[in-house]
């Protein structure tokens, strides 16, 4: 499966498990809602710095967001 698709599916899953909304996550990452929407839809991938922060904000591992292991 394509990396963007896996990432977008795992991102959706992580946010569903989180008490945060997509807007909350975008705010904590310092990105716009449209950028967050692009991540959510698989149209874009975050920079390494943003990816690292995303793992921290959602309290998930990089392996989880990359589909390499479950929580």
Predicted model as a PDB file, atoms N, CA, C, CB and O in Angstrom, pLDDT in the B-factor column:
MODEL        1                                                                  
ATOM      1  N   UNK A   1       0.843  -1.179   0.000  1.00 66.00           N  
ATOM      2  CA  UNK A   1       0.000   0.000   0.000  1.00 66.00           C  
ATOM      3  C   UNK A   1       0.890   1.245   0.000  1.00 66.00           C  
ATOM      4  CB  UNK A   1      -0.960  -0.003   1.222  1.00 66.00           C  
ATOM      5  O   UNK A   1       1.975   1.239   0.581  1.00 66.00           O  
ATOM      6  N   UNK A   2       0.436   2.275  -0.634  1.00 90.00           N  
ATOM      7  CA  UNK A   2       1.198   3.510  -0.759  1.00 90.00           C  
ATOM      8  C   UNK A   2       1.372   4.203   0.599  1.00 90.00           C  
ATOM      9  CB  UNK A   2       0.508   4.453  -1.746  1.00 90.00           C  
ATOM     10  O   UNK A   2       0.451   4.223   1.416  1.00 90.00           O  
ATOM     11  N   UNK A   3       2.547   4.762   0.828  1.00 91.00           N  
ATOM     12  CA  UNK A   3       2.884   5.399   2.097  1.00 91.00           C  
ATOM     13  C   UNK A   3       1.881   6.486   2.481  1.00 91.00           C  
ATOM     14  CB  UNK A   3       4.280   5.991   2.023  1.00 91.00           C  
ATOM     15  O   UNK A   3       1.451   6.550   3.633  1.00 91.00           O  
ATOM     16  N   UNK A   4       1.509   7.330   1.540  1.00 93.00           N  
ATOM     17  CA  UNK A   4       0.557   8.413   1.852  1.00 93.00           C  
ATOM     18  C   UNK A   4      -0.778   7.870   2.318  1.00 93.00           C  
ATOM     19  CB  UNK A   4       0.346   9.306   0.633  1.00 93.00           C  
ATOM     20  O   UNK A   4      -1.379   8.404   3.250  1.00 93.00           O  
ATOM     21  N   UNK A   5      -1.244   6.810   1.673  1.00 95.00           N  
ATOM     22  CA  UNK A   5      -2.531   6.216   2.056  1.00 95.00           C  
ATOM     23  C   UNK A   5      -2.442   5.599   3.451  1.00 95.00           C  
ATOM     24  CB  UNK A   5      -2.966   5.146   1.025  1.00 95.00           C  
ATOM     25  O   UNK A   5      -3.337   5.789   4.274  1.00 95.00           O  
ATOM     26  N   UNK A   6      -1.377   4.871   3.713  1.00 95.00           N  
ATOM     27  CA  UNK A   6      -1.188   4.269   5.039  1.00 95.00           C  
ATOM     28  C   UNK A   6      -1.130   5.363   6.096  1.00 95.00           C  
ATOM     29  CB  UNK A   6       0.104   3.407   5.080  1.00 95.00           C  
ATOM     30  O   UNK A   6      -1.796   5.280   7.128  1.00 95.00           O  
ATOM     31  N   UNK A   7      -0.317   6.399   5.827  1.00 97.00           N  
ATOM     32  CA  UNK A   7      -0.185   7.490   6.784  1.00 97.00           C  
ATOM     33  C   UNK A   7      -1.531   8.155   7.048  1.00 97.00           C  
ATOM     34  CB  UNK A   7       0.820   8.520   6.279  1.00 97.00           C  
ATOM     35  O   UNK A   7      -1.869   8.410   8.203  1.00 97.00           O  
ATOM     36  N   UNK A   8      -2.297   8.438   6.015  1.00 96.00           N  
ATOM     37  CA  UNK A   8      -3.576   9.125   6.210  1.00 96.00           C  
ATOM     38  C   UNK A   8      -4.541   8.253   7.015  1.00 96.00           C  
ATOM     39  CB  UNK A   8      -4.202   9.496   4.849  1.00 96.00           C  
ATOM     40  O   UNK A   8      -5.263   8.767   7.869  1.00 96.00           O  
ATOM     41  N   UNK A   9      -4.566   6.952   6.760  1.00 97.00           N  
ATOM     42  CA  UNK A   9      -5.435   6.053   7.518  1.00 97.00           C  
ATOM     43  C   UNK A   9      -5.019   5.992   8.993  1.00 97.00           C  
ATOM     44  CB  UNK A   9      -5.408   4.643   6.903  1.00 97.00           C  
ATOM     45  O   UNK A   9      -5.865   6.028   9.887  1.00 97.00           O  
ATOM     46  N   UNK A  10      -3.721   5.902   9.231  1.00 97.00           N  
ATOM     47  CA  UNK A  10      -3.234   5.830  10.614  1.00 97.00           C  
ATOM     48  C   UNK A  10      -3.415   7.164  11.337  1.00 97.00           C  
ATOM     49  CB  UNK A  10      -1.754   5.420  10.637  1.00 97.00           C  
ATOM     50  O   UNK A  10      -3.682   7.188  12.539  1.00 97.00           O  
ATOM     51  N   UNK A  11      -3.273   8.271  10.610  1.00 97.00           N  
ATOM     52  CA  UNK A  11      -3.511   9.586  11.203  1.00 97.00           C  
ATOM     53  C   UNK A  11      -4.963   9.698  11.649  1.00 97.00           C  
ATOM     54  CB  UNK A  11      -3.164  10.711  10.200  1.00 97.00           C  
ATOM     55  O   UNK A  11      -5.240  10.151  12.760  1.00 97.00           O  
ATOM     56  N   UNK A  12      -5.888   9.289  10.789  1.00 97.00           N  
ATOM     57  CA  UNK A  12      -7.312   9.315  11.143  1.00 97.00           C  
ATOM     58  C   UNK A  12      -7.560   8.468  12.392  1.00 97.00           C  
ATOM     59  CB  UNK A  12      -8.180   8.802   9.962  1.00 97.00           C  
ATOM     60  O   UNK A  12      -8.266   8.891  13.307  1.00 97.00           O  
ATOM     61  N   UNK A  13      -6.979   7.282  12.419  1.00 96.00           N  
ATOM     62  CA  UNK A  13      -7.145   6.372  13.554  1.00 96.00           C  
ATOM     63  C   UNK A  13      -6.603   7.000  14.836  1.00 96.00           C  
ATOM     64  CB  UNK A  13      -6.438   5.033  13.279  1.00 96.00           C  
ATOM     65  O   UNK A  13      -7.253   6.935  15.880  1.00 96.00           O  
ATOM     66  N   UNK A  14      -5.425   7.602  14.765  1.00 97.00           N  
ATOM     67  CA  UNK A  14      -4.808   8.213  15.946  1.00 97.00           C  
ATOM     68  C   UNK A  14      -5.644   9.382  16.460  1.00 97.00           C  
ATOM     69  CB  UNK A  14      -3.383   8.689  15.621  1.00 97.00           C  
ATOM     70  O   UNK A  14      -5.783   9.558  17.671  1.00 97.00           O  
ATOM     71  N   UNK A  15      -6.196  10.172  15.563  1.00 97.00           N  
ATOM     72  CA  UNK A  15      -7.006  11.317  15.998  1.00 97.00           C  
ATOM     73  C   UNK A  15      -8.332  10.838  16.578  1.00 97.00           C  
ATOM     74  CB  UNK A  15      -7.258  12.289  14.819  1.00 97.00           C  
ATOM     75  O   UNK A  15      -8.840  11.442  17.522  1.00 97.00           O  
ATOM     76  N   UNK A  16      -8.898   9.771  16.036  1.00 96.00           N  
ATOM     77  CA  UNK A  16     -10.132   9.204  16.600  1.00 96.00           C  
ATOM     78  C   UNK A  16      -9.905   8.724  18.027  1.00 96.00           C  
ATOM     79  CB  UNK A  16     -10.643   8.041  15.729  1.00 96.00           C  
ATOM     80  O   UNK A  16     -10.805   8.821  18.861  1.00 96.00           O  
ATOM     81  N   UNK A  17      -8.722   8.209  18.317  1.00 95.00           N  
ATOM     82  CA  UNK A  17      -8.395   7.719  19.664  1.00 95.00           C  
ATOM     83  C   UNK A  17      -8.023   8.856  20.606  1.00 95.00           C  
ATOM     84  CB  UNK A  17      -7.250   6.712  19.597  1.00 95.00           C  
ATOM     85  O   UNK A  17      -7.998   8.678  21.824  1.00 95.00           O  
ATOM     86  N   UNK A  18      -7.737  10.006  20.050  1.00 96.00           N  
ATOM     87  CA  UNK A  18      -7.279  11.156  20.815  1.00 96.00           C  
ATOM     88  C   UNK A  18      -8.470  12.029  21.234  1.00 96.00           C  
ATOM     89  CB  UNK A  18      -6.267  11.982  19.993  1.00 96.00           C  
ATOM     90  O   UNK A  18      -9.507  12.027  20.570  1.00 96.00           O  
ATOM     91  N   UNK A  19      -8.318  12.768  22.328  1.00 96.00           N  
ATOM     92  CA  UNK A  19      -9.377  13.725  22.690  1.00 96.00           C  
ATOM     93  C   UNK A  19      -9.317  14.997  21.838  1.00 96.00           C  
ATOM     94  CB  UNK A  19      -9.269  14.094  24.175  1.00 96.00           C  
ATOM     95  O   UNK A  19     -10.160  15.882  21.983  1.00 96.00           O  
ATOM     96  N   UNK A  20      -8.321  15.087  20.953  1.00 96.00           N  
ATOM     97  CA  UNK A  20      -8.123  16.279  20.140  1.00 96.00           C  
ATOM     98  C   UNK A  20      -8.872  16.188  18.813  1.00 96.00           C  
ATOM     99  CB  UNK A  20      -6.640  16.498  19.887  1.00 96.00           C  
ATOM    100  O   UNK A  20      -9.059  15.101  18.265  1.00 96.00           O  
ATOM    101  N   UNK A  21      -9.297  17.343  18.305  1.00 95.00           N  
ATOM    102  CA  UNK A  21      -9.892  17.416  16.974  1.00 95.00           C  
ATOM    103  C   UNK A  21      -8.780  17.676  15.955  1.00 95.00           C  
ATOM    104  CB  UNK A  21     -10.990  18.534  16.907  1.00 95.00           C  
ATOM    105  O   UNK A  21      -7.638  17.951  16.325  1.00 95.00           O  
ATOM    106  N   UNK A  22      -9.124  17.588  14.678  1.00 94.00           N  
ATOM    107  CA  UNK A  22      -8.146  17.914  13.638  1.00 94.00           C  
ATOM    108  C   UNK A  22      -7.674  19.356  13.790  1.00 94.00           C  
ATOM    109  CB  UNK A  22      -8.748  17.692  12.233  1.00 94.00           C  
ATOM    110  O   UNK A  22      -6.493  19.649  13.603  1.00 94.00           O  
ATOM    111  N   UNK A  23      -8.596  20.254  14.128  1.00 95.00           N  
ATOM    112  CA  UNK A  23      -8.232  21.670  14.304  1.00 95.00           C  
ATOM    113  C   UNK A  23      -7.282  21.837  15.483  1.00 95.00           C  
ATOM    114  CB  UNK A  23      -9.495  22.536  14.514  1.00 95.00           C  
ATOM    115  O   UNK A  23      -6.341  22.628  15.412  1.00 95.00           O  
ATOM    116  N   UNK A  24      -7.520  21.098  16.572  1.00 97.00           N  
ATOM    117  CA  UNK A  24      -6.627  21.156  17.735  1.00 97.00           C  
ATOM    118  C   UNK A  24      -5.220  20.696  17.357  1.00 97.00           C  
ATOM    119  CB  UNK A  24      -7.180  20.287  18.887  1.00 97.00           C  
ATOM    120  O   UNK A  24      -4.228  21.330  17.719  1.00 97.00           O  
ATOM    121  N   UNK A  25      -5.150  19.596  16.632  1.00 97.00           N  
ATOM    122  CA  UNK A  25      -3.853  19.049  16.228  1.00 97.00           C  
ATOM    123  C   UNK A  25      -3.128  20.039  15.317  1.00 97.00           C  
ATOM    124  CB  UNK A  25      -4.031  17.686  15.512  1.00 97.00           C  
ATOM    125  O   UNK A  25      -1.933  20.279  15.484  1.00 97.00           O  
ATOM    126  N   UNK A  26      -3.846  20.606  14.366  1.00 97.00           N  
ATOM    127  CA  UNK A  26      -3.243  21.588  13.455  1.00 97.00           C  
ATOM    128  C   UNK A  26      -2.682  22.767  14.242  1.00 97.00           C  
ATOM    129  CB  UNK A  26      -4.279  22.082  12.418  1.00 97.00           C  
ATOM    130  O   UNK A  26      -1.575  23.232  13.970  1.00 97.00           O  
ATOM    131  N   UNK A  27      -3.438  23.241  15.205  1.00 97.00           N  
ATOM    132  CA  UNK A  27      -2.998  24.374  16.030  1.00 97.00           C  
ATOM    133  C   UNK A  27      -1.725  24.016  16.802  1.00 97.00           C  
ATOM    134  CB  UNK A  27      -4.119  24.797  17.014  1.00 97.00           C  
ATOM    135  O   UNK A  27      -0.783  24.807  16.854  1.00 97.00           O  
ATOM    136  N   UNK A  28      -1.701  22.833  17.394  1.00 97.00           N  
ATOM    137  CA  UNK A  28      -0.526  22.412  18.161  1.00 97.00           C  
ATOM    138  C   UNK A  28       0.707  22.216  17.272  1.00 97.00           C  
ATOM    139  CB  UNK A  28      -0.831  21.119  18.909  1.00 97.00           C  
ATOM    140  O   UNK A  28       1.841  22.393  17.717  1.00 97.00           O  
ATOM    141  N   UNK A  29       0.468  21.848  16.015  1.00 96.00           N  
ATOM    142  CA  UNK A  29       1.572  21.654  15.075  1.00 96.00           C  
ATOM    143  C   UNK A  29       2.026  22.960  14.441  1.00 96.00           C  
ATOM    144  CB  UNK A  29       1.168  20.679  13.993  1.00 96.00           C  
ATOM    145  O   UNK A  29       3.105  23.032  13.852  1.00 96.00           O  
ATOM    146  N   UNK A  30       1.194  23.993  14.564  1.00 96.00           N  
ATOM    147  CA  UNK A  30       1.515  25.272  13.942  1.00 96.00           C  
ATOM    148  C   UNK A  30       1.310  25.252  12.434  1.00 96.00           C  
ATOM    149  CB  UNK A  30       2.938  25.654  14.254  1.00 96.00           C  
ATOM    150  O   UNK A  30       2.006  25.942  11.691  1.00 96.00           O  
ATOM    151  N   UNK A  31       0.331  24.440  11.989  1.00 97.00           N  
ATOM    152  CA  UNK A  31       0.018  24.357  10.565  1.00 97.00           C  
ATOM    153  C   UNK A  31      -1.423  24.806  10.340  1.00 97.00           C  
ATOM    154  CB  UNK A  31       0.236  22.914  10.030  1.00 97.00           C  
ATOM    155  O   UNK A  31      -2.200  24.924  11.287  1.00 97.00           O  
ATOM    156  N   UNK A  32      -1.768  25.051   9.090  1.00 97.00           N  
ATOM    157  CA  UNK A  32      -3.124  25.478   8.766  1.00 97.00           C  
ATOM    158  C   UNK A  32      -4.068  24.277   8.680  1.00 97.00           C  
ATOM    159  CB  UNK A  32      -3.137  26.260   7.445  1.00 97.00           C  
ATOM    160  O   UNK A  32      -3.628  23.139   8.515  1.00 97.00           O  
ATOM    161  N   UNK A  33      -5.359  24.546   8.794  1.00 95.00           N  
ATOM    162  CA  UNK A  33      -6.349  23.478   8.637  1.00 95.00           C  
ATOM    163  C   UNK A  33      -6.284  22.854   7.248  1.00 95.00           C  
ATOM    164  CB  UNK A  33      -7.753  24.016   8.897  1.00 95.00           C  
ATOM    165  O   UNK A  33      -6.394  21.633   7.130  1.00 95.00           O  
ATOM    166  N   UNK A  34      -6.106  23.664   6.172  1.00 97.00           N  
ATOM    167  CA  UNK A  34      -5.971  23.036   4.850  1.00 97.00           C  
ATOM    168  C   UNK A  34      -4.766  22.089   4.737  1.00 97.00           C  
ATOM    169  CB  UNK A  34      -5.858  24.112   3.793  1.00 97.00           C  
ATOM    170  O   UNK A  34      -4.847  21.060   4.067  1.00 97.00           O  
ATOM    171  N   UNK A  35      -3.667  22.433   5.384  1.00 97.00           N  
ATOM    172  CA  UNK A  35      -2.505  21.537   5.377  1.00 97.00           C  
ATOM    173  C   UNK A  35      -2.841  20.246   6.103  1.00 97.00           C  
ATOM    174  CB  UNK A  35      -1.277  22.217   6.030  1.00 97.00           C  
ATOM    175  O   UNK A  35      -2.492  19.159   5.642  1.00 97.00           O  
ATOM    176  N   UNK A  36      -3.520  20.364   7.241  1.00 96.00           N  
ATOM    177  CA  UNK A  36      -3.941  19.179   7.993  1.00 96.00           C  
ATOM    178  C   UNK A  36      -4.876  18.328   7.140  1.00 96.00           C  
ATOM    179  CB  UNK A  36      -4.636  19.585   9.318  1.00 96.00           C  
ATOM    180  O   UNK A  36      -4.798  17.100   7.163  1.00 96.00           O  
ATOM    181  N   UNK A  37      -5.745  18.972   6.401  1.00 96.00           N  
ATOM    182  CA  UNK A  37      -6.672  18.268   5.516  1.00 96.00           C  
ATOM    183  C   UNK A  37      -5.919  17.495   4.434  1.00 96.00           C  
ATOM    184  CB  UNK A  37      -7.650  19.258   4.873  1.00 96.00           C  
ATOM    185  O   UNK A  37      -6.320  16.393   4.060  1.00 96.00           O  
ATOM    186  N   UNK A  38      -4.837  18.072   3.939  1.00 97.00           N  
ATOM    187  CA  UNK A  38      -4.028  17.379   2.929  1.00 97.00           C  
ATOM    188  C   UNK A  38      -3.374  16.136   3.518  1.00 97.00           C  
ATOM    189  CB  UNK A  38      -2.952  18.321   2.359  1.00 97.00           C  
ATOM    190  O   UNK A  38      -3.276  15.110   2.844  1.00 97.00           O  
ATOM    191  N   UNK A  39      -2.924  16.216   4.772  1.00 96.00           N  
ATOM    192  CA  UNK A  39      -2.364  15.034   5.438  1.00 96.00           C  
ATOM    193  C   UNK A  39      -3.454  13.978   5.614  1.00 96.00           C  
ATOM    194  CB  UNK A  39      -1.745  15.413   6.817  1.00 96.00           C  
ATOM    195  O   UNK A  39      -3.240  12.793   5.357  1.00 96.00           O  
ATOM    196  N   UNK A  40      -4.625  14.432   6.056  1.00 95.00           N  
ATOM    197  CA  UNK A  40      -5.751  13.535   6.322  1.00 95.00           C  
ATOM    198  C   UNK A  40      -6.201  12.803   5.051  1.00 95.00           C  
ATOM    199  CB  UNK A  40      -6.925  14.324   6.917  1.00 95.00           C  
ATOM    200  O   UNK A  40      -6.577  11.633   5.106  1.00 95.00           O  
ATOM    201  N   UNK A  41      -6.163  13.488   3.926  1.00 95.00           N  
ATOM    202  CA  UNK A  41      -6.623  12.892   2.671  1.00 95.00           C  
ATOM    203  C   UNK A  41      -5.531  12.122   1.936  1.00 95.00           C  
ATOM    204  CB  UNK A  41      -7.167  13.967   1.770  1.00 95.00           C  
ATOM    205  O   UNK A  41      -5.809  11.448   0.944  1.00 95.00           O  
ATOM    206  N   UNK A  42      -4.296  12.216   2.412  1.00 94.00           N  
ATOM    207  CA  UNK A  42      -3.194  11.513   1.767  1.00 94.00           C  
ATOM    208  C   UNK A  42      -2.616  12.257   0.574  1.00 94.00           C  
ATOM    209  CB  UNK A  42      -3.648  10.163   1.332  1.00 94.00           C  
ATOM    210  O   UNK A  42      -1.858  11.684  -0.209  1.00 94.00           O  
ATOM    211  N   UNK A  43      -2.971  13.529   0.432  1.00 96.00           N  
ATOM    212  CA  UNK A  43      -2.453  14.322  -0.680  1.00 96.00           C  
ATOM    213  C   UNK A  43      -1.064  14.879  -0.397  1.00 96.00           C  
ATOM    214  CB  UNK A  43      -3.402  15.455  -0.991  1.00 96.00           C  
ATOM    215  O   UNK A  43      -0.371  15.328  -1.310  1.00 96.00           O  
ATOM    216  N   UNK A  44      -0.661  14.850   0.867  1.00 96.00           N  
ATOM    217  CA  UNK A  44       0.660  15.365   1.250  1.00 96.00           C  
ATOM    218  C   UNK A  44       1.140  14.621   2.487  1.00 96.00           C  
ATOM    219  CB  UNK A  44       0.614  16.904   1.516  1.00 96.00           C  
ATOM    220  O   UNK A  44       0.353  14.042   3.236  1.00 96.00           O  
ATOM    221  N   UNK A  45       2.444  14.653   2.677  1.00 96.00           N  
ATOM    222  CA  UNK A  45       3.066  14.101   3.876  1.00 96.00           C  
ATOM    223  C   UNK A  45       3.742  15.245   4.627  1.00 96.00           C  
ATOM    224  CB  UNK A  45       4.094  12.968   3.520  1.00 96.00           C  
ATOM    225  O   UNK A  45       4.232  16.187   4.004  1.00 96.00           O  
ATOM    226  N   UNK A  46       3.775  15.172   5.953  1.00 97.00           N  
ATOM    227  CA  UNK A  46       4.426  16.235   6.715  1.00 97.00           C  
ATOM    228  C   UNK A  46       5.939  16.170   6.599  1.00 97.00           C  
ATOM    229  CB  UNK A  46       4.022  16.159   8.171  1.00 97.00           C  
ATOM    230  O   UNK A  46       6.514  15.140   6.248  1.00 97.00           O  
ATOM    231  N   UNK A  47       6.564  17.296   6.904  1.00 97.00           N  
ATOM    232  CA  UNK A  47       8.026  17.308   7.000  1.00 97.00           C  
ATOM    233  C   UNK A  47       8.426  16.404   8.161  1.00 97.00           C  
ATOM    234  CB  UNK A  47       8.581  18.771   7.202  1.00 97.00           C  
ATOM    235  O   UNK A  47       7.591  16.041   8.990  1.00 97.00           O  
ATOM    236  N   UNK A  48       9.672  16.051   8.215  1.00 97.00           N  
ATOM    237  CA  UNK A  48      10.163  15.203   9.296  1.00 97.00           C  
ATOM    238  C   UNK A  48       9.952  15.873  10.653  1.00 97.00           C  
ATOM    239  CB  UNK A  48      11.648  14.879   9.090  1.00 97.00           C  
ATOM    240  O   UNK A  48       9.572  15.213  11.620  1.00 97.00           O  
ATOM    241  N   UNK A  49      10.193  17.161  10.724  1.00 97.00           N  
ATOM    242  CA  UNK A  49       9.991  17.910  11.969  1.00 97.00           C  
ATOM    243  C   UNK A  49       8.521  17.871  12.391  1.00 97.00           C  
ATOM    244  CB  UNK A  49      10.458  19.373  11.803  1.00 97.00           C  
ATOM    245  O   UNK A  49       8.218  17.625  13.559  1.00 97.00           O  
ATOM    246  N   UNK A  50       7.619  18.109  11.458  1.00 97.00           N  
ATOM    247  CA  UNK A  50       6.192  18.081  11.764  1.00 97.00           C  
ATOM    248  C   UNK A  50       5.740  16.670  12.113  1.00 97.00           C  
ATOM    249  CB  UNK A  50       5.381  18.618  10.582  1.00 97.00           C  
ATOM    250  O   UNK A  50       4.920  16.483  13.012  1.00 97.00           O  
ATOM    251  N   UNK A  51       6.270  15.679  11.406  1.00 98.00           N  
ATOM    252  CA  UNK A  51       5.945  14.280  11.693  1.00 98.00           C  
ATOM    253  C   UNK A  51       6.336  13.924  13.125  1.00 98.00           C  
ATOM    254  CB  UNK A  51       6.657  13.342  10.696  1.00 98.00           C  
ATOM    255  O   UNK A  51       5.565  13.285  13.840  1.00 98.00           O  
ATOM    256  N   UNK A  52       7.518  14.331  13.538  1.00 98.00           N  
ATOM    257  CA  UNK A  52       7.994  14.064  14.892  1.00 98.00           C  
ATOM    258  C   UNK A  52       7.082  14.723  15.924  1.00 98.00           C  
ATOM    259  CB  UNK A  52       9.439  14.563  15.062  1.00 98.00           C  
ATOM    260  O   UNK A  52       6.721  14.105  16.926  1.00 98.00           O  
ATOM    261  N   UNK A  53       6.716  15.960  15.680  1.00 98.00           N  
ATOM    262  CA  UNK A  53       5.822  16.683  16.585  1.00 98.00           C  
ATOM    263  C   UNK A  53       4.440  16.034  16.599  1.00 98.00           C  
ATOM    264  CB  UNK A  53       5.714  18.165  16.171  1.00 98.00           C  
ATOM    265  O   UNK A  53       3.801  15.958  17.649  1.00 98.00           O  
ATOM    266  N   UNK A  54       3.981  15.572  15.452  1.00 97.00           N  
ATOM    267  CA  UNK A  54       2.691  14.895  15.359  1.00 97.00           C  
ATOM    268  C   UNK A  54       2.665  13.645  16.235  1.00 97.00           C  
ATOM    269  CB  UNK A  54       2.387  14.526  13.902  1.00 97.00           C  
ATOM    270  O   UNK A  54       1.670  13.381  16.910  1.00 97.00           O  
ATOM    271  N   UNK A  55       3.738  12.887  16.228  1.00 97.00           N  
ATOM    272  CA  UNK A  55       3.842  11.705  17.093  1.00 97.00           C  
ATOM    273  C   UNK A  55       3.708  12.114  18.560  1.00 97.00           C  
ATOM    274  CB  UNK A  55       5.190  10.969  16.859  1.00 97.00           C  
ATOM    275  O   UNK A  55       3.017  11.452  19.335  1.00 97.00           O  
ATOM    276  N   UNK A  56       4.371  13.205  18.933  1.00 97.00           N  
ATOM    277  CA  UNK A  56       4.300  13.688  20.318  1.00 97.00           C  
ATOM    278  C   UNK A  56       2.901  14.171  20.671  1.00 97.00           C  
ATOM    279  CB  UNK A  56       5.307  14.816  20.541  1.00 97.00           C  
ATOM    280  O   UNK A  56       2.371  13.821  21.726  1.00 97.00           O  
ATOM    281  N   UNK A  57       2.305  14.963  19.806  1.00 97.00           N  
ATOM    282  CA  UNK A  57       0.973  15.532  20.067  1.00 97.00           C  
ATOM    283  C   UNK A  57      -0.076  14.434  20.205  1.00 97.00           C  
ATOM    284  CB  UNK A  57       0.571  16.502  18.942  1.00 97.00           C  
ATOM    285  O   UNK A  57      -0.943  14.506  21.076  1.00 97.00           O  
ATOM    286  N   UNK A  58       0.002  13.424  19.350  1.00 97.00           N  
ATOM    287  CA  UNK A  58      -0.986  12.341  19.379  1.00 97.00           C  
ATOM    288  C   UNK A  58      -0.572  11.177  20.277  1.00 97.00           C  
ATOM    289  CB  UNK A  58      -1.224  11.831  17.979  1.00 97.00           C  
ATOM    290  O   UNK A  58      -1.333  10.225  20.453  1.00 97.00           O  
ATOM    291  N   UNK A  59       0.628  11.252  20.842  1.00 96.00           N  
ATOM    292  CA  UNK A  59       1.145  10.216  21.731  1.00 96.00           C  
ATOM    293  C   UNK A  59       1.130   8.834  21.058  1.00 96.00           C  
ATOM    294  CB  UNK A  59       0.325  10.179  23.025  1.00 96.00           C  
ATOM    295  O   UNK A  59       0.671   7.848  21.635  1.00 96.00           O  
ATOM    296  N   UNK A  60       1.645   8.796  19.827  1.00 97.00           N  
ATOM    297  CA  UNK A  60       1.779   7.538  19.088  1.00 97.00           C  
ATOM    298  C   UNK A  60       3.204   7.444  18.551  1.00 97.00           C  
ATOM    299  CB  UNK A  60       0.732   7.447  17.921  1.00 97.00           C  
ATOM    300  O   UNK A  60       3.915   8.445  18.464  1.00 97.00           O  
ATOM    301  N   UNK A  61       3.602   6.247  18.197  1.00 96.00           N  
ATOM    302  CA  UNK A  61       4.949   6.059  17.664  1.00 96.00           C  
ATOM    303  C   UNK A  61       4.981   6.362  16.170  1.00 96.00           C  
ATOM    304  CB  UNK A  61       5.440   4.625  17.928  1.00 96.00           C  
ATOM    305  O   UNK A  61       3.952   6.345  15.494  1.00 96.00           O  
ATOM    306  N   UNK A  62       6.162   6.633  15.680  1.00 97.00           N  
ATOM    307  CA  UNK A  62       6.356   6.821  14.240  1.00 97.00           C  
ATOM    308  C   UNK A  62       5.981   5.530  13.514  1.00 97.00           C  
ATOM    309  CB  UNK A  62       7.831   7.229  13.920  1.00 97.00           C  
ATOM    310  O   UNK A  62       5.380   5.569  12.440  1.00 97.00           O  
ATOM    311  N   UNK A  63       6.336   4.394  14.099  1.00 96.00           N  
ATOM    312  CA  UNK A  63       5.993   3.101  13.491  1.00 96.00           C  
ATOM    313  C   UNK A  63       4.486   2.949  13.333  1.00 96.00           C  
ATOM    314  CB  UNK A  63       6.547   1.948  14.337  1.00 96.00           C  
ATOM    315  O   UNK A  63       4.025   2.389  12.339  1.00 96.00           O  
ATOM    316  N   UNK A  64       3.715   3.438  14.298  1.00 97.00           N  
ATOM    317  CA  UNK A  64       2.264   3.364  14.184  1.00 97.00           C  
ATOM    318  C   UNK A  64       1.780   4.188  12.992  1.00 97.00           C  
ATOM    319  CB  UNK A  64       1.596   3.854  15.482  1.00 97.00           C  
ATOM    320  O   UNK A  64       1.021   3.690  12.161  1.00 97.00           O  
ATOM    321  N   UNK A  65       2.214   5.439  12.904  1.00 96.00           N  
ATOM    322  CA  UNK A  65       1.762   6.322  11.823  1.00 96.00           C  
ATOM    323  C   UNK A  65       2.235   5.847  10.449  1.00 96.00           C  
ATOM    324  CB  UNK A  65       2.256   7.740  12.069  1.00 96.00           C  
ATOM    325  O   UNK A  65       1.649   6.213   9.430  1.00 96.00           O  
ATOM    326  N   UNK A  66       3.281   5.043  10.417  1.00 95.00           N  
ATOM    327  CA  UNK A  66       3.776   4.500   9.150  1.00 95.00           C  
ATOM    328  C   UNK A  66       3.200   3.107   8.848  1.00 95.00           C  
ATOM    329  CB  UNK A  66       5.301   4.433   9.178  1.00 95.00           C  
ATOM    330  O   UNK A  66       3.519   2.493   7.830  1.00 95.00           O  
ATOM    331  N   UNK A  67       2.343   2.628   9.763  1.00 94.00           N  
ATOM    332  CA  UNK A  67       1.689   1.338   9.539  1.00 94.00           C  
ATOM    333  C   UNK A  67       2.572   0.146   9.788  1.00 94.00           C  
ATOM    334  CB  UNK A  67       1.183   1.269   8.160  1.00 94.00           C  
ATOM    335  O   UNK A  67       2.274  -0.953   9.321  1.00 94.00           O  
ATOM    336  N   UNK A  68       3.660   0.339  10.516  1.00 93.00           N  
ATOM    337  CA  UNK A  68       4.597  -0.763  10.771  1.00 93.00           C  
ATOM    338  C   UNK A  68       4.241  -1.567  12.016  1.00 93.00           C  
ATOM    339  CB  UNK A  68       6.001  -0.222  10.910  1.00 93.00           C  
ATOM    340  O   UNK A  68       4.654  -2.718  12.154  1.00 93.00           O  
ATOM    341  N   UNK A  69       3.468  -0.955  12.930  1.00 85.00           N  
ATOM    342  CA  UNK A  69       2.997  -1.697  14.090  1.00 85.00           C  
ATOM    343  C   UNK A  69       1.784  -0.993  14.676  1.00 85.00           C  
ATOM    344  CB  UNK A  69       4.114  -1.840  15.150  1.00 85.00           C  
ATOM    345  O   UNK A  69       1.547   0.190  14.432  1.00 85.00           O  
ATOM    346  N   UNK A  70       1.034  -1.740  15.443  1.00 80.00           N  
ATOM    347  CA  UNK A  70      -0.145  -1.203  16.115  1.00 80.00           C  
ATOM    348  C   UNK A  70       0.250  -0.624  17.467  1.00 80.00           C  
ATOM    349  CB  UNK A  70      -1.225  -2.294  16.287  1.00 80.00           C  
ATOM    350  O   UNK A  70       1.368  -0.816  17.943  1.00 80.00           O  
ATOM    351  N   UNK A  71      -0.670   0.069  18.054  1.00 69.00           N  
ATOM    352  CA  UNK A  71      -0.398   0.678  19.365  1.00 69.00           C  
ATOM    353  C   UNK A  71      -0.227  -0.394  20.418  1.00 69.00           C  
ATOM    354  CB  UNK A  71      -1.528   1.639  19.771  1.00 69.00           C  
ATOM    355  O   UNK A  71       0.008  -0.081  21.585  1.00 69.00           O  
TER     356      UNK A  71                                                      
ENDMDL                                                                          
END                                                                             
